[in-house]
Amino acid sequence: MKYNILIAGVGQLGSRYLQGLFKTEFEVEIWAYDISKESLDRAKVRFNEIGTSLNKVHYISSLEVINENIDIAIITSTADVRVEIVNEILSQIVVKYWILEKVLTQSHADLLKLNKLLINSHGVWVNTPMYLWPLYIGIREHYNTSSAPIIAKFIGFKGLACNAIHYIDFATRWNNSKIINFDISKLENKWIKSKRHNFYEINGQLSFKFSDNSELILIGNENSTDFKIELQIDQEIWYINESEGIANSSHNRIVKAPILFQSQLTSNLIKDIIETAKCNLPTLTQSTKQHSILLTALLEHWNKNMSKITSNLPIT
């Protein structure tokens, strides 16, 4: 049986999804969609770098050429146009399952629109994949029978606004708890222009507290060269080095396992969805709740510190 997969947006990340589909065990027909010829050409090069694939790839700049239903649509666009692209696809094509990149949207209004658009879909997931990474799976397995809270610190990473949702999802789904409070008082006052045109970033510390007494501390620093991760669970502290794929605990336990790139994750992710209609990404409903808190926190900070009051936060 053949499966049709659409990748909407084949830039930097979308092309990695495309590479990952090279390895799928299913027969797939891939529709690589982007309005940028440069992105399409680059995606073609990256796909061909891997070798010769039996899967057929259409590199398209218009959705009108798609004449079949889509089994899985992967939306990798920036947050400002995500709702627009999903709406465009739905107006022309029948889609069964969806994988959406983060950040989902820039506003609460668009979060609502996105959920309304996708309410009748068979399944929608958001790609915050820490529970797909073997290193964190290995740590979590030590606590499968425990509901102990987690105190998670991610210190010195680049891109707090665009990456915070990864860690919020990780802490939220540890015990399936709710965020009850956030602290923006230690964020730097000034938002800075990001590498992407018309988008902004913020540095400093953003913290969250959860209903199970878990805590999440995020410290972003664009100039940092040292990314530190500490997870405290049941009086045990894990010190994690993602680049080396190793976690050492204060109780002398060690987990050695990799952090996987998107090109390494995609094949198994597609397999899970096709075979079980499930995967270990958060659902759109779960992620919407997380995004809503994040947007509330960052919009409050933006509107206190920037000259232009807005309900659309310019992050991606």
KELUM-226710 format. One record per residue (C-alpha): y, x, z. Coordinates in pm, 1 decimal, padded with zeros to 6 digits. Each point is the difference from the previous one (the first is absolute). Example, Ala and Ser with C-alpha at 12.3 -4.5 7.8 and 13.67 -1.06 7.14 Angstrom:
BEGIN
<yy->-00450.0, xx->01230.0, zz->00780.0>
<yy->00344.0, xx->00137.0, zz->-00066.0>
END
This chain:
BEGIN
<yy->00000.0, xx->00000.0, zz->00000.0>
<yy->00345.9, xx->00122.3, zz->-00087.8>
<yy->00297.5, xx->-00021.9, zz->00238.5>
<yy->00364.7, xx->-00004.5, zz->-00105.6>
<yy->00242.1, xx->00199.8, zz->00215.0>
<yy->00376.9, xx->00004.2, zz->-00035.2>
<yy->00216.4, xx->00279.5, zz->00138.8>
<yy->00363.3, xx->-00113.5, zz->-00005.2>
<yy->00204.2, xx->00316.7, zz->00026.0>
<yy->-00171.1, xx->00323.7, zz->-00102.3>
<yy->00248.4, xx->00250.5, zz->00135.6>
<yy->-00089.7, xx->00258.9, zz->00261.5>
<yy->-00224.7, xx->-00223.0, zz->00212.1>
<yy->-00117.2, xx->-00235.9, zz->-00270.7>
<yy->-00135.1, xx->00288.2, zz->-00204.9>
<yy->-00207.6, xx->00105.9, zz->00302.5>
<yy->-00154.1, xx->-00345.7, zz->00016.3>
<yy->-00077.9, xx->00042.4, zz->-00367.7>
<yy->-00173.7, xx->00331.8, zz->00065.6>
<yy->-00201.6, xx->-00163.5, zz->00276.1>
<yy->-00124.8, xx->-00268.1, zz->-00237.7>
<yy->-00155.9, xx->00272.3, zz->-00213.3>
<yy->-00267.0, xx->00031.8, zz->00269.0>
<yy->-00087.9, xx->-00366.0, zz->00043.7>
<yy->-00366.4, xx->-00091.5, zz->-00043.1>
<yy->00092.6, xx->-00330.3, zz->-00164.5>
<yy->00092.1, xx->-00059.1, zz->-00360.1>
<yy->00372.2, xx->-00061.6, zz->00010.7>
<yy->00269.1, xx->-00065.0, zz->-00254.0>
<yy->00330.7, xx->00135.1, zz->00129.2>
<yy->00344.6, xx->-00127.9, zz->-00087.7>
<yy->00253.3, xx->00270.2, zz->00090.9>
<yy->00338.4, xx->-00172.4, zz->-00010.2>
<yy->00343.6, xx->00158.6, zz->00025.9>
<yy->00331.1, xx->-00053.8, zz->-00174.4>
<yy->00055.1, xx->00377.8, zz->-00002.2>
<yy->-00155.2, xx->00183.1, zz->-00296.2>
<yy->00029.6, xx->00324.3, zz->00197.1>
<yy->-00210.8, xx->-00144.4, zz->00282.9>
<yy->-00259.5, xx->-00133.4, zz->-00243.5>
<yy->-00025.9, xx->00336.5, zz->-00175.1>
<yy->-00034.1, xx->00184.0, zz->00331.0>
<yy->-00264.6, xx->-00244.0, zz->00121.6>
<yy->-00199.4, xx->00053.2, zz->-00319.3>
<yy->00008.1, xx->00376.4, zz->00051.5>
<yy->-00112.5, xx->-00030.0, zz->00362.8>
<yy->-00286.4, xx->-00232.5, zz->-00090.1>
<yy->-00115.8, xx->00226.8, zz->-00280.5>
<yy->00017.1, xx->00303.9, zz->00232.4>
<yy->-00314.4, xx->-00124.0, zz->00171.3>
<yy->-00212.2, xx->-00014.1, zz->-00312.5>
<yy->-00141.8, xx->-00259.9, zz->-00235.6>
<yy->-00040.4, xx->-00346.6, zz->00148.8>
<yy->-00210.6, xx->-00288.2, zz->-00129.8>
<yy->00260.7, xx->-00237.3, zz->00143.7>
<yy->00261.6, xx->-00130.2, zz->-00239.2>
<yy->00368.2, xx->00047.7, zz->00084.9>
<yy->00286.0, xx->-00189.9, zz->-00161.7>
<yy->00340.5, xx->00162.3, zz->00052.8>
<yy->00241.9, xx->-00289.0, zz->-00034.3>
<yy->00372.6, xx->-00064.4, zz->00038.5>
<yy->-00032.3, xx->-00380.7, zz->-00013.2>
<yy->-00225.0, xx->-00240.7, zz->00189.1>
<yy->-00014.6, xx->-00227.9, zz->-00303.0>
<yy->-00275.9, xx->00207.3, zz->-00160.2>
<yy->-00243.0, xx->-00074.1, zz->00286.3>
<yy->-00229.0, xx->-00273.4, zz->-00128.2>
<yy->-00252.7, xx->-00013.3, zz->00283.9>
<yy->-00005.8, xx->-00099.3, zz->00364.6>
<yy->00050.8, xx->00288.3, zz->00243.0>
<yy->-00251.5, xx->00061.1, zz->00278.4>
<yy->00219.4, xx->00238.1, zz->00201.4>
<yy->00372.0, xx->00060.9, zz->-00041.8>
<yy->00145.8, xx->00312.2, zz->00163.6>
<yy->00378.4, xx->-00017.1, zz->00046.5>
<yy->00158.2, xx->00341.7, zz->00055.8>
<yy->00362.5, xx->-00085.2, zz->-00076.1>
<yy->00289.9, xx->00074.0, zz->00233.1>
<yy->00076.7, xx->-00253.9, zz->00271.6>
<yy->00316.5, xx->-00132.8, zz->-00163.7>
<yy->-00187.9, xx->-00147.5, zz->-00297.4>
<yy->-00339.9, xx->-00078.3, zz->00151.0>
<yy->00054.5, xx->-00377.6, zz->00018.8>
<yy->00143.4, xx->-00003.0, zz->-00351.9>
<yy->-00302.0, xx->00180.6, zz->-00144.1>
<yy->-00255.7, xx->-00213.6, zz->00185.2>
<yy->00178.5, xx->-00312.3, zz->-00123.4>
<yy->00006.0, xx->00134.5, zz->-00355.7>
<yy->-00373.8, xx->00069.4, zz->00009.1>
<yy->-00083.5, xx->-00341.6, zz->00145.3>
<yy->00203.9, xx->-00173.6, zz->-00268.7>
<yy->-00220.4, xx->00150.8, zz->-00272.6>
<yy->-00336.0, xx->00103.6, zz->00142.5>
<yy->-00270.6, xx->-00134.2, zz->00231.6>
<yy->-00071.0, xx->00257.2, zz->00273.5>
<yy->-00284.2, xx->-00019.8, zz->00254.2>
<yy->00073.7, xx->00283.7, zz->00245.1>
<yy->00309.1, xx->00207.6, zz->00075.6>
<yy->00074.6, xx->00340.8, zz->00152.7>
<yy->00367.7, xx->00047.8, zz->00083.7>
<yy->00172.8, xx->00326.4, zz->00076.2>
<yy->00235.9, xx->00036.0, zz->00291.4>
<yy->00280.5, xx->-00048.9, zz->00090.8>
<yy->-00066.4, xx->-00361.5, zz->-00099.0>
<yy->00359.5, xx->-00121.7, zz->-00031.4>
<yy->00351.3, xx->00081.8, zz->00111.9>
<yy->00073.8, xx->-00332.6, zz->00170.1>
<yy->-00151.2, xx->-00277.9, zz->00209.0>
<yy->00082.6, xx->-00247.1, zz->-00277.2>
<yy->-00205.8, xx->00196.6, zz->-00251.7>
<yy->-00287.1, xx->00028.2, zz->00247.1>
<yy->-00010.8, xx->-00379.3, zz->00009.4>
<yy->00022.5, xx->-00023.2, zz->-00379.2>
<yy->-00284.1, xx->00248.6, zz->-00043.0>
<yy->-00227.0, xx->-00192.9, zz->00234.3>
<yy->00078.0, xx->-00329.3, zz->-00174.7>
<yy->-00071.9, xx->00151.4, zz->-00340.1>
<yy->-00338.8, xx->00133.5, zz->00109.7>
<yy->-00111.6, xx->-00280.8, zz->00229.9>
<yy->-00275.2, xx->-00118.7, zz->-00236.3>
<yy->-00142.0, xx->00344.4, zz->-00079.0>
<yy->-00358.7, xx->00083.8, zz->00090.7>
<yy->00109.1, xx->00308.3, zz->00193.0>
<yy->00313.3, xx->00213.9, zz->00042.0>
<yy->00011.5, xx->00334.5, zz->00180.0>
<yy->00272.7, xx->00254.9, zz->00070.4>
<yy->-00068.5, xx->00369.5, zz->-00049.0>
<yy->00050.1, xx->00152.2, zz->00343.8>
<yy->-00333.7, xx->00183.3, zz->-00008.7>
<yy->-00034.6, xx->00196.2, zz->00325.6>
<yy->-00314.3, xx->-00198.9, zz->00084.2>
<yy->-00147.5, xx->00116.4, zz->-00330.6>
<yy->00051.1, xx->00367.0, zz->00085.6>
<yy->-00315.7, xx->00163.7, zz->00139.9>
<yy->00194.8, xx->00201.7, zz->00260.0>
<yy->00138.9, xx->-00309.6, zz->00172.5>
<yy->-00324.2, xx->-00194.0, zz->-00049.2>
<yy->-00175.5, xx->00281.4, zz->00187.5>
<yy->00242.4, xx->-00020.2, zz->00291.6>
<yy->-00017.3, xx->-00378.8, zz->00016.4>
<yy->-00379.6, xx->00008.0, zz->00016.4>
<yy->00022.4, xx->00165.2, zz->00343.0>
<yy->00163.7, xx->-00319.2, zz->00133.3>
<yy->-00185.6, xx->-00279.3, zz->-00178.4>
<yy->-00102.6, xx->-00157.4, zz->00331.6>
<yy->00338.3, xx->00053.4, zz->00164.0>
<yy->00320.8, xx->-00200.7, zz->-00013.0>
<yy->00205.7, xx->00273.5, zz->00166.2>
<yy->00360.6, xx->00018.1, zz->-00120.0>
<yy->00115.3, xx->00287.4, zz->-00213.4>
<yy->00313.8, xx->00208.2, zz->00034.2>
<yy->00058.4, xx->00139.9, zz->-00346.4>
<yy->00261.4, xx->00262.2, zz->-00084.8>
<yy->00075.0, xx->00107.8, zz->-00356.8>
<yy->00267.6, xx->00267.4, zz->00014.7>
<yy->00189.7, xx->00180.7, zz->-00273.4>
<yy->-00103.3, xx->-00186.7, zz->-00312.1>
<yy->00230.7, xx->-00056.4, zz->-00295.7>
<yy->00103.8, xx->-00349.8, zz->-00101.7>
<yy->00009.5, xx->-00211.1, zz->00315.3>
<yy->00117.2, xx->-00321.2, zz->-00166.3>
<yy->-00249.0, xx->00010.0, zz->-00285.4>
<yy->-00297.3, xx->00131.3, zz->00201.5>
<yy->00032.5, xx->-00171.3, zz->00339.8>
<yy->-00209.5, xx->-00298.4, zz->-00110.8>
<yy->-00309.5, xx->00224.3, zz->-00031.9>
<yy->00012.7, xx->00085.7, zz->00369.1>
<yy->00102.6, xx->-00349.8, zz->00107.4>
<yy->-00310.3, xx->-00133.6, zz->-00172.7>
<yy->-00216.0, xx->00267.2, zz->00164.1>
<yy->00123.3, xx->-00080.7, zz->00351.2>
<yy->-00000.1, xx->-00376.8, zz->-00053.4>
<yy->-00358.4, xx->-00015.2, zz->-00126.3>
<yy->-00135.9, xx->00238.4, zz->00264.4>
<yy->-00054.0, xx->-00299.0, zz->00230.3>
<yy->00143.8, xx->-00268.3, zz->-00229.5>
<yy->00301.7, xx->-00024.3, zz->00228.4>
<yy->00351.9, xx->-00128.1, zz->-00058.8>
<yy->00327.1, xx->00190.7, zz->00006.9>
<yy->00205.5, xx->-00133.2, zz->00290.8>
<yy->00294.7, xx->00239.5, zz->-00004.1>
<yy->00168.0, xx->00271.8, zz->-00203.5>
<yy->00253.8, xx->00271.4, zz->00082.7>
<yy->00249.6, xx->00123.3, zz->-00260.3>
<yy->00235.8, xx->00171.3, zz->00247.2>
<yy->-00122.4, xx->00349.4, zz->-00090.4>
<yy->00036.3, xx->-00031.2, zz->-00374.4>
<yy->00274.2, xx->00211.1, zz->-00152.4>
<yy->00312.5, xx->-00197.8, zz->-00077.3>
<yy->00033.0, xx->00098.7, zz->-00362.4>
<yy->-00230.0, xx->-00123.5, zz->-00276.0>
<yy->-00043.6, xx->00253.8, zz->-00279.6>
<yy->-00065.7, xx->-00038.1, zz->-00370.2>
<yy->-00364.1, xx->00053.4, zz->-00087.8>
<yy->-00133.1, xx->00185.1, zz->-00301.3>
<yy->-00037.8, xx->-00331.5, zz->-00179.4>
<yy->00324.4, xx->-00139.2, zz->-00140.3>
<yy->00154.4, xx->-00288.0, zz->00197.5>
<yy->-00240.0, xx->00036.0, zz->00294.9>
<yy->00069.3, xx->00127.2, zz->00350.1>
<yy->-00183.8, xx->00169.0, zz->00286.0>
<yy->00058.0, xx->00041.9, zz->00372.4>
<yy->-00101.3, xx->00276.3, zz->00243.2>
<yy->-00052.6, xx->-00000.6, zz->00373.7>
<yy->-00234.5, xx->-00192.2, zz->00228.3>
<yy->-00128.4, xx->-00354.6, zz->-00045.7>
<yy->-00228.9, xx->-00141.9, zz->00269.0>
<yy->-00212.2, xx->-00311.8, zz->00046.3>
<yy->-00185.5, xx->-00159.0, zz->00291.5>
<yy->-00297.7, xx->-00228.8, zz->-00041.8>
<yy->-00160.4, xx->-00292.0, zz->00181.2>
<yy->-00302.1, xx->00211.9, zz->00103.6>
<yy->00231.2, xx->00262.9, zz->00158.7>
<yy->-00029.9, xx->00229.8, zz->-00298.4>
<yy->00302.4, xx->00201.9, zz->-00107.6>
<yy->00103.8, xx->00153.6, zz->-00330.0>
<yy->00257.8, xx->00276.5, zz->-00027.2>
<yy->00120.0, xx->00109.1, zz->-00342.6>
<yy->00232.7, xx->00294.9, zz->-00049.6>
<yy->00122.2, xx->00063.4, zz->-00353.0>
<yy->00168.5, xx->00322.2, zz->-00104.1>
<yy->00068.7, xx->00083.0, zz->-00363.1>
<yy->00025.4, xx->00372.9, zz->00080.6>
<yy->-00314.9, xx->00024.5, zz->00208.2>
<yy->-00278.8, xx->00233.3, zz->-00107.3>
<yy->-00227.2, xx->-00088.5, zz->00291.5>
<yy->-00167.3, xx->-00343.4, zz->00011.4>
<yy->-00156.2, xx->-00063.2, zz->00342.2>
<yy->-00231.3, xx->-00287.2, zz->00089.3>
<yy->-00119.3, xx->-00090.5, zz->00350.0>
<yy->-00210.6, xx->-00299.7, zz->00092.1>
<yy->-00058.1, xx->-00077.5, zz->00367.8>
<yy->-00291.5, xx->-00236.5, zz->00068.2>
<yy->-00162.2, xx->-00052.0, zz->00341.1>
<yy->00156.4, xx->00316.5, zz->00144.8>
<yy->-00132.8, xx->00199.6, zz->-00296.0>
<yy->00251.5, xx->00159.7, zz->-00235.7>
<yy->-00082.0, xx->00076.1, zz->-00361.6>
<yy->00195.4, xx->00269.6, zz->-00185.0>
<yy->-00026.6, xx->-00063.0, zz->-00372.3>
<yy->00057.4, xx->00230.1, zz->-00294.8>
<yy->-00018.2, xx->-00217.3, zz->-00309.2>
<yy->00040.3, xx->00283.1, zz->-00249.8>
<yy->-00304.9, xx->00179.0, zz->00142.1>
<yy->-00194.8, xx->-00321.3, zz->00065.4>
<yy->-00069.7, xx->00066.5, zz->00366.4>
<yy->00065.2, xx->-00174.3, zz->00331.9>
<yy->-00057.6, xx->00171.1, zz->00335.5>
<yy->-00000.4, xx->-00193.9, zz->00326.1>
<yy->00086.9, xx->00098.7, zz->00355.5>
<yy->-00362.4, xx->-00092.1, zz->00085.8>
<yy->-00129.3, xx->00267.9, zz->-00237.1>
<yy->-00103.5, xx->-00240.9, zz->-00270.3>
<yy->00060.0, xx->00085.0, zz->-00365.8>
<yy->00016.0, xx->-00211.1, zz->-00313.5>
<yy->-00001.3, xx->00179.0, zz->-00335.0>
<yy->00064.4, xx->-00225.0, zz->-00299.1>
<yy->00253.9, xx->-00017.0, zz->-00280.7>
<yy->00310.8, xx->-00200.0, zz->-00069.5>
<yy->-00060.7, xx->-00144.0, zz->-00345.6>
<yy->00246.8, xx->-00019.9, zz->-00287.1>
<yy->00047.4, xx->-00327.5, zz->-00185.4>
<yy->-00199.9, xx->00133.2, zz->-00293.7>
<yy->-00290.5, xx->00050.5, zz->00243.5>
<yy->00033.5, xx->-00341.3, zz->00167.5>
<yy->00033.0, xx->-00232.6, zz->-00295.8>
<yy->-00358.8, xx->-00008.5, zz->-00125.0>
<yy->-00154.5, xx->-00107.8, zz->00332.0>
<yy->00288.7, xx->-00238.7, zz->00067.1>
<yy->-00062.9, xx->-00178.6, zz->-00329.2>
<yy->-00374.4, xx->-00002.5, zz->00071.4>
<yy->00050.3, xx->-00166.3, zz->00339.0>
<yy->00223.1, xx->-00270.8, zz->-00143.5>
<yy->-00226.7, xx->-00075.6, zz->-00295.9>
<yy->-00320.5, xx->-00007.8, zz->00206.0>
<yy->00119.1, xx->-00159.6, zz->00323.8>
<yy->00345.7, xx->-00149.3, zz->-00061.4>
<yy->00107.7, xx->00211.2, zz->00299.8>
<yy->00133.1, xx->00346.2, zz->00076.1>
<yy->00136.4, xx->00188.6, zz->00300.4>
<yy->00362.7, xx->-00025.3, zz->-00101.5>
<yy->00218.0, xx->-00252.0, zz->00183.9>
<yy->00031.7, xx->-00340.4, zz->-00161.2>
<yy->00335.5, xx->-00115.8, zz->-00128.0>
<yy->00026.6, xx->-00229.8, zz->00302.8>
<yy->-00063.1, xx->00287.0, zz->00242.7>
<yy->00234.2, xx->00237.5, zz->-00180.2>
<yy->00275.5, xx->-00261.2, zz->-00031.3>
<yy->00016.9, xx->-00025.6, zz->00379.1>
<yy->00025.7, xx->00379.0, zz->00023.7>
<yy->00262.0, xx->00021.4, zz->-00275.0>
<yy->00203.4, xx->-00276.4, zz->00160.2>
<yy->00037.2, xx->00199.7, zz->00322.6>
<yy->00079.6, xx->00320.7, zz->-00188.9>
<yy->00264.3, xx->-00171.7, zz->-00212.8>
<yy->00153.3, xx->-00162.1, zz->00308.0>
<yy->00026.3, xx->00336.3, zz->00177.6>
<yy->00139.0, xx->00194.9, zz->-00294.6>
<yy->00238.2, xx->-00272.9, zz->-00115.5>
<yy->00140.8, xx->-00020.3, zz->00351.2>
<yy->00061.3, xx->00374.3, zz->-00005.3>
<yy->00145.9, xx->-00001.4, zz->-00352.5>
<yy->00240.8, xx->-00283.5, zz->00077.2>
<yy->00119.8, xx->00175.8, zz->00315.4>
<yy->00066.5, xx->00331.0, zz->-00169.7>
<yy->00079.1, xx->-00053.2, zz->-00366.9>
<yy->00319.1, xx->-00146.5, zz->-00144.1>
<yy->-00176.6, xx->-00257.5, zz->-00216.8>
<yy->-00180.9, xx->-00279.9, zz->00185.7>
<yy->-00315.4, xx->-00102.7, zz->-00184.4>
<yy->-00317.7, xx->-00205.6, zz->00022.1>
<yy->-00167.4, xx->00220.7, zz->-00263.2>
<yy->-00088.6, xx->00339.9, zz->00137.4>
<yy->00012.2, xx->00263.1, zz->-00279.3>
<yy->-00332.4, xx->00170.5, zz->00077.8>
<yy->-00314.6, xx->00042.3, zz->-00206.6>
END
